[in-house]
Amino acid sequence: MQIIPVVFFTFLCYLTIGIPLAVLPGYVHGDLGYSAVLAGAAISVQYLATLASRPLAGRSADTLGPKRTVSIGLLGCGASGLLLLVAVLCGRWPVLSLALLVCSRLVLGFGESLCGTGAILWGIGRVGTSNNARVISWNGIATYGALAIGAPLGVAIVHTLGFAALGILVTLLAALGLYLARLIAPVPLVHGERMSYRSVFTRVLPHGIGLALGSAGFGSIATFITLFYAAKNWPNAALSLTVFGTLFIGARLLFANTIKTYGGFRVAIASFSFECAGLLMLWLAPEPHLALAGAALTGFGFALVFPALGVEAVGLVPPASRGAALSAYSVFLDLSLGITGPLAGYIAGEFGYGSVFLFAAIAAAAAVALSTVLHLRNAKVTNLPAAL
C-alpha cells in the first residue's frame, strides 16, 4: 500500500500517453492530409524527447527529490494536453496544427521521462531499497495497464466527442495527478557522493545492453504480430497481444519477490530463457494456437527482465546516484524499441514476418549469455573478500 499511491502517478502519466496514441496518426494522415510516414514520425518524436531527457530526469530525482520530479513531469503532461487541444482547434491550418502537435509530443516525452523516473525513486524512498524490485514491478504494471486502457478509451472518445476532447481529458488527468501529489509526503533527499552521468552510464552499460536485447522480443511482437497473422491468414491477432499483456502483468504480480529471493541475475537468466522459447514457438508455429502460446510465453518471460537487471544496475552506484542509474538504464529500453522497428522491418522484407521472431529469439539468447557472464563476474567479486 506504500507503493500503489506513488505508482498511480505513473498510471496517470501513461494514460495521457495511451489515450491519443491510437488516434493521432489518423488525425495527421486523414484530417491534416499528411503522408502516413509523416504521421508516424509526428507520433514517434515523443520517444526522442523521452530519450534526450533521461539524464535530466535522473539528475532531477537525485537533487530535487522524487516528488518534485514527478510534479514537473505531470506539468509536462498537462502542457502536452493543452498543446494538443490548440493543435486540433487550429486544424484549418495544417502546418500550424502539425507544428503544435509535434510540440505536444515533445513536451509529453519530457513529462514521461521525469514522471516515470521520479515515481520509482519516490516508491523506493517510501519502502526502502530492499523492495526495489517490487517498486519497479508495480511501476511497470501501471505503465502497461495504462497503455492498454488508454488506447481503446481514446478511440471511443474521438468517436463520441471528437479530437478536441482528447486534449481536455489529458490536461484534466495531469491536473488530477498534480493535486494528488500534493497530498503525499515527500521522501528525504539522499545525500552523499554523486557520480557523473557518464560514469553512471558506463557502470550500468552491460545491464542496459541485456535489457535492450531482451526488449527486442516485446518490440517485434508489438509491431509485427498483426502482420504475421495476416500473412498466414490467421484470425484474432489482437488476442495474441492480449495474452502477451495478461501473462506479463500476471508474472509481475506473482513473481516479483523472486528477484529479492534469488537475485536479479538468476531471474534475468530464467526470464530471457522463457522469452527465447516463446519467440522460437512463434517463429515455428504452424497454427494460431501455438502462436498464441508463444506470445504468452514471451510475455511471461519479458515481464521480469526490466526489474531483474534494473535492481542489479541500481545497486552498482551510491544511493545519491540512484536516479541517474535508473534513467541511464532506461535509455536502453528506449533505444531498443526505436531500433527494433526498422531493423525488424528490414528482416521481414527480406525473409518474411516469421523471421522477425527468430531475430528476437537470437537477441534473447544473447541476453541469456550476457546475464550469465554478469552473474559469474558478480559472484566472483562477491566471494573475493571471503577468500582473502
PEQUIZI-V63545 format. One record per run of one state. SS is the DSSP state (H for helix, E for strand, L for the rest). FROM is the first residue (numbers start at 1). TO is the last residue. If there is no record, write none. Layout:
ss: {SS:SS}
from: {FROM:FROM}
to: {TO:TO}
This chain:
ss: {L:H:L:H:L:H:L:H:L:H:L:H:L:H:L:H:L:H:L:H:L:H:L:H:L:H:L:H:L:H:L}
from: {1:4:32:36:53:54:64:66:90:94:128:129:162:164:183:197:232:237:256:257:263:264:285:288:303:305:315:319:352:354:388}
to: {3:31:35:52:53:63:65:89:93:127:128:161:163:182:196:231:236:255:256:262:263:284:287:302:304:314:318:351:353:387:388}
